Structure formats: structure tokens, C-alpha cells
């Protein structure tokens, strides 16, 4: 009986150690915006206009080299290479719960720094959001995972709070819908931060990345000269450098992102295709004919993940980013 108890304790201990081996790597928080920006004269109220967490679950990379006439004669066919890698093992509902937890901790950090959270209705009733409101904006809370703006991205917002969100359906006459969405959203936020308000405008965008393009510019250039198409990807786990926490005119980012160790096994993926060439052609009597084929290689891979490790890693990385950016902003308010 004692042996069984000891064995169970050892298993529990090793499990705990394996989870705690996950560590947040060194990172650097940087402020973008006016060099002399501070929040000392700003109200001690934060208006959280949006809080979104984007979880990457797949990545698609494509490369194509068009064929044609070659220098010194002959022709070359088209070459195309593509790869799709997909993360398997996650429950989207767990991602929503994690987003709710991150938001709760974020609000607690802001309050601990002496800030009040302004009600979202104050922003919703601002004159800037009244124009074409029914077509452009909606006041909504997170309602479960939804498709993000990019392939393989799952977008979530806290289900416990409403936010002012730009609608995806806009006038399509000039440019793409996403281009217009970004344009009027950014334009409105820029105008708002130039207004005198009794709150600090705040917008949080987090991206949890598990795959990244690993091909160097040198490799890509050499392939171009050789007439070949090639793509490379590898696993990673980090809060992307594109993540941001905006307070008024200042935006806080993590330069190069925030990596979390021991979440996913390091794996590399590659697809490549050389172009078909015909330098001499075929003599058909009166004519010389060149023939080539267009070639393509498409690879697909699935990466298994441990959901518990993933969720813990995302909590650690995103939590570190949010806490550090709040502290960096608070330092500018003292």
C-alpha cells in the first residue's frame, strides 16, 4: 500500500515538474508613439474599447515562380510550392475560457495600478461613433470563438464585457471590405485619441502564434535566381510581435514577441519545386518547338499539441505581455 502511495506521489511530482518547466523567455517591452508621451495629466480612467485574443491554429505558405523565356535561349515552366500545417488537439471553448481569464486578470492589474475602468457606453455614445453607426459599429461581447481575419486564426473576445467592434460588412465600392474596415476603424480611433476626453482610450490585440515562416530572405532570393519555388515553416510558441496594447497615443509592444519554452515540440516543414526547362527544343523541320510542364508540390502536416501545455503557455505568455504593458503605461502616469 505504501509503495502505491509513493508511486502516485512521484507521478504527481513529475507531472508538476513537466508543467512548471514551461518558462517565459526574456523579452523587451517597447513604446511606440510620441517620444515625450506620458500620462501624468491624463484621467485615471481606462476605456477598454476592445480586447481581442487571436489564436493561430494553422498556417498556409505558398511560393510561385513564373516561367518563360530563359537567358541564352530555351523556356522554363511555372514552379509552385505550398505547405499547410495545422494544430490538432485544441478545444475552441477552452480558448474562450482562457480569454475570459486573461481579461479578468488584466482589469485587476489596471485597478491595482490605481485606474478606474470606464463604462463602455461612454465610448458608444461618443459623436465619432454615431455616424453610420448601424452600418459600421456594433456593441457586443464575445460570443464564443469566431473566424479571424487571417487563415488559421481563431478570434475571441471576453464574454463578460461588451466592446465597440467594427462590423465586417461595409461598402465594397472602393477597395476590399477588410481594407475599408481597417481604414475607418483606425481613422475613428485616431480622431478619438486627439479629442479631450475624461478617459484614456485602450485597445488590446493579442496574437498567440504556433507556426511561422522560417525561410530567410537570402534563401528566397537564391531560389528566385534558380527558378525554383520553396516554402519553409516551423513550430514555435509565442505572443507575436504584432500584439499590441494601446493607451491613447502610445502603443506598447513586445519587440520580437514573447516566447514560451516547452509548449510545442520543435518541428520543421518544407515544400520545394524546381521548374521544368527545355533549353534546346525539338526540331520540327521548319519550326523548333519547346515544351515544358508546370510543376507543383503541395504538402500538408498536422501537429499534435498537449492542450494543458498549450493553455498554460498561452496564459503565461499573454499574462506576461499584459502585466508588463500595464506597468510600462503606469510608469508613464506617475
C-alpha positions in Angstrom: 0.0 0.0 0.0 2.8 2.4 0.9 4.6 1.6 -2.4 1.5 2.5 -4.3 1.1 5.8 -2.4 4.7 6.7 -3.0 4.4 5.8 -6.7 1.4 8.0 -7.1 3.2 10.9 -5.4 6.2 10.5 -7.7 3.9 10.5 -10.8 2.2 13.7 -9.5 5.6 15.3 -8.8 7.0 14.6 -12.2 3.8 15.8 -13.8 4.0 19.1 -11.9 7.7 19.5 -12.8 6.9 18.9 -16.5 4.3 21.7 -16.4 6.5 24.1 -14.5 9.3 23.6 -17.0 7.4 25.9 -19.2 9.2 29.3 -19.0 8.7 32.7 -20.4 11.8 33.7 -22.3 13.4 37.2 -21.9 11.5 39.9 -23.7 11.6 43.7 -24.2 8.6 46.0 -24.0 8.8 49.0 -26.3 6.6 52.1 -26.5 5.6 53.4 -29.9 4.3 57.0 -30.3 5.5 60.5 -29.3 8.9 60.3 -27.6 7.8 62.6 -24.8 4.4 60.9 -24.3 3.3 60.4 -20.7 0.0 60.0 -18.9 0.7 62.2 -15.8 -2.1 64.7 -16.8 -4.4 62.1 -18.2 -7.5 61.0 -16.3 -7.1 57.9 -14.2 -9.8 56.1 -16.1 -9.3 53.5 -18.8 -11.8 52.9 -21.6 -11.2 49.4 -22.8 -12.7 49.8 -26.3 -11.7 46.3 -27.5 -9.9 43.3 -26.1 -9.2 40.5 -28.6 -7.1 37.4 -28.4 -6.2 35.7 -31.7 -5.1 32.1 -31.5 -3.3 30.7 -34.6 -4.2 27.1 -35.3 -3.0 26.8 -38.9 -0.6 28.3 -41.4 -0.5 28.2 -45.2 2.5 29.3 -47.2 2.8 29.5 -51.0 5.5 30.4 -53.4 5.4 30.6 -57.2 8.0 31.3 -59.8 6.6 32.1 -63.2 8.3 30.5 -66.2 9.0 32.0 -69.6 12.0 32.6 -71.9 15.4 32.0 -70.4 18.5 34.0 -70.9 20.7 32.3 -73.7 17.6 30.6 -75.1 15.1 28.0 -74.1 12.0 28.2 -71.9 11.1 27.4 -68.4 7.7 26.3 -66.9 6.0 27.6 -63.8 7.0 26.2 -60.4 4.8 26.3 -57.4 5.2 25.1 -53.8 2.8 25.2 -50.9 2.6 23.9 -47.4 -0.3 23.8 -44.9 0.4 23.0 -41.2 -2.5 22.5 -38.8 -2.5 22.3 -35.0 -4.6 19.5 -33.6 -5.9 18.8 -30.1 -7.4 22.1 -29.0 -11.0 22.7 -27.9 -12.1 26.2 -29.0 -14.3 26.5 -25.9 -11.1 26.3 -23.8 -9.7 29.2 -25.7 -12.8 31.3 -24.9 -12.5 30.5 -21.2 -8.8 31.5 -21.3 -9.6 34.8 -22.9 -12.1 35.5 -20.1 -9.5 34.7 -17.5 -6.9 36.9 -19.2 -9.4 39.8 -19.3 -10.3 39.4 -15.6 -6.6 39.5 -14.6 -6.0 42.5 -16.9 -8.7 44.5 -15.3 -7.4 43.6 -11.9 -3.9 44.8 -12.8 -5.3 48.1 -14.1 -7.2 48.6 -10.8 -4.2 47.6 -8.8 -2.3 50.5 -10.5 -5.0 52.9 -9.4 -7.0 53.1 -12.6 -10.8 53.1 -12.9 -12.5 51.2 -15.7 -14.8 53.5 -17.6 -18.2 52.0 -18.8 -18.2 51.2 -22.5 -21.4 53.2 -23.0 -19.4 56.4 -22.7 -17.5 55.4 -25.8 -20.6 54.0 -27.6 -22.3 57.4 -27.2 -19.3 59.4 -28.5 -20.2 61.5 -31.5 -17.5 59.8 -33.6 -19.3 56.5 -33.4 -22.7 58.0 -34.2 -22.1 58.4 -38.0 -23.4 55.4 -39.9 -23.4 53.5 -36.6 -25.9 50.9 -37.8 -23.6 50.0 -40.8 -20.2 50.4 -39.2 -20.3 49.5 -35.5 -21.8 47.1 -33.0 -21.7 46.9 -29.3 -21.1 43.3 -28.4 -19.4 40.9 -26.0 -17.5 37.8 -27.1 -19.9 35.0 -28.0 -17.5 32.1 -28.5 -14.7 31.6 -30.9 -15.1 33.1 -34.4 -13.0 33.1 -37.6 -10.2 35.7 -37.5 -9.1 38.0 -40.3 -6.4 35.5 -41.5 -6.4 31.9 -42.4 -6.0 29.6 -39.4 -6.8 32.3 -36.8 -9.5 32.0 -34.1 -10.6 35.3 -32.7 -12.1 35.6 -29.2 -13.3 38.5 -27.0 -14.3 38.3 -23.3 -17.8 37.1 -22.9 -18.2 39.1 -19.7 -17.9 42.6 -21.2 -19.2 44.5 -24.2 -16.9 46.2 -26.7 -17.2 48.6 -29.6 -16.5 46.4 -32.7 -16.3 47.4 -36.3 -18.7 45.4 -38.5 -17.2 43.3 -41.2 -19.9 44.2 -43.8 -19.1 47.6 -45.3 -19.5 49.3 -48.6 -17.4 47.4 -51.2 -17.3 50.1 -53.9 -13.8 51.3 -53.1 -11.2 48.6 -52.2 -11.7 45.4 -50.3 -14.0 45.2 -47.3 -11.1 44.5 -44.9 -9.1 47.4 -46.3 -12.1 49.7 -45.6 -12.8 48.2 -42.2 -9.2 48.9 -41.2 -9.3 52.4 -42.7 -12.4 53.7 -40.9 -11.6 51.9 -37.7 -8.1 53.3 -37.4 -9.3 56.8 -38.6 -12.0 56.9 -35.9 -9.6 55.8 -33.2 -7.0 58.3 -34.3 -9.6 61.1 -34.1 -10.7 59.9 -30.7 -7.3 60.0 -29.2 -6.9 63.6 -30.4 -10.1 64.5 -28.5 -10.1 65.8 -25.0 -11.9 63.0 -23.0 -12.2 62.0 -19.4 -10.7 58.6 -20.1 -7.6 57.0 -21.7 -8.6 55.1 -24.8 -7.4 51.5 -24.6 -7.3 48.7 -27.2 -5.7 45.3 -26.7 -4.8 42.9 -29.6 -3.0 39.7 -28.7 -1.8 37.0 -31.2 -0.7 33.6 -29.9 1.5 32.1 -32.7 2.4 28.4 -33.1 3.8 28.4 -36.7 6.0 30.8 -38.5 7.7 31.2 -41.9 11.3 30.1 -41.4 12.7 30.9 -44.8 15.3 33.6 -44.9 15.4 36.4 -47.4 18.7 35.1 -48.8 17.3 31.6 -49.4 14.2 33.1 -51.1 16.4 35.3 -53.4 18.6 32.4 -54.4 15.6 30.3 -55.3 14.3 33.2 -57.4 17.5 33.2 -59.4 17.4 29.4 -59.8 13.8 29.4 -61.0 12.6 27.3 -58.0 9.7 27.7 -55.6 10.2 26.8 -52.0 8.5 27.4 -48.6 9.6 26.6 -45.1 7.8 26.6 -41.8 8.5 25.6 -38.3 6.7 25.3 -34.9 7.1 28.0 -32.3 5.1 29.3 -29.4 5.0 33.0 -28.6 3.0 36.1 -28.2 3.6 37.6 -31.6 5.5 40.9 -32.0 2.3 42.2 -33.8 0.5 42.1 -30.5 -0.2 45.5 -29.0 -1.7 47.3 -26.1 -2.7 50.8 -27.0 -3.2 53.6 -24.4 -4.2 56.9 -26.1 -1.4 57.9 -28.5 1.0 55.4 -27.2 1.2 51.7 -28.2 3.1 49.2 -26.2 4.6 46.1 -27.9 7.0 43.3 -27.2 9.9 43.7 -29.5 10.4 40.3 -31.3 7.5 38.9 -29.3 7.4 36.8 -26.1 8.4 33.1 -26.4 7.3 30.4 -24.0 9.5 27.3 -23.9 8.4 23.7 -23.7 4.9 24.1 -25.2 5.3 22.5 -28.6 7.9 20.1 -30.0 10.2 21.8 -32.5 9.4 20.6 -35.9 10.3 21.9 -39.4 8.3 21.6 -42.7 9.3 22.2 -46.3 8.0 22.1 -49.8 10.0 22.8 -52.9 9.7 22.5 -56.6 12.2 23.1 -59.4 11.0 24.4 -62.8 10.8 22.2 -65.8 13.2 23.5 -68.5 13.8 23.0 -72.2 16.9 24.7 -73.5 17.3 23.0 -76.9 13.8 22.4 -78.1 12.8 19.9 -80.8 13.5 20.4 -84.4 10.2 20.0 -86.3 11.7 20.8 -89.8 10.5 24.3 -90.5 10.0 25.1 -86.8 11.7 24.4 -83.5 9.3 23.7 -80.7 10.0 24.0 -76.9 7.8 22.1 -74.5 7.7 22.3 -70.6 5.3 21.4 -67.9 4.1 23.5 -65.0 5.1 21.7 -61.7 3.7 22.0 -58.3 4.4 20.4 -54.9 1.8 20.8 -52.1 2.5 19.4 -48.6 0.2 19.1 -45.6 1.1 18.4 -42.0 -0.7 18.0 -38.7 1.0 18.9 -35.4 -0.4 17.3 -32.2 -0.4 19.5 -29.1 -1.0 18.9 -25.4 -4.0 21.1 -24.6 -2.9 21.6 -21.0 0.6 22.7 -22.0 -0.8 25.0 -24.7 -3.3 26.7 -22.4 -0.7 27.1 -19.7 1.8 28.5 -22.1 -0.7 30.9 -23.6 -1.7 32.1 -20.1 1.9 32.6 -19.1 2.9 34.5 -22.3 -0.2 36.6 -22.7 -0.2 37.3 -19.0 3.4 38.5 -19.1 2.6 40.8 -22.0 -0.5 42.3 -20.4 1.1 42.8 -17.0 4.3 44.3 -18.4 2.5 46.7 -20.7 0.2 47.9 -17.9 3.2 48.5 -15.7 5.0 50.4 -18.5 2.0 52.6 -19.0 1.6 53.2 -15.3 5.2 54.2 -15.0 4.4 56.9 -17.6 1.5 58.1 -15.5 3.5 58.7 -12.3 
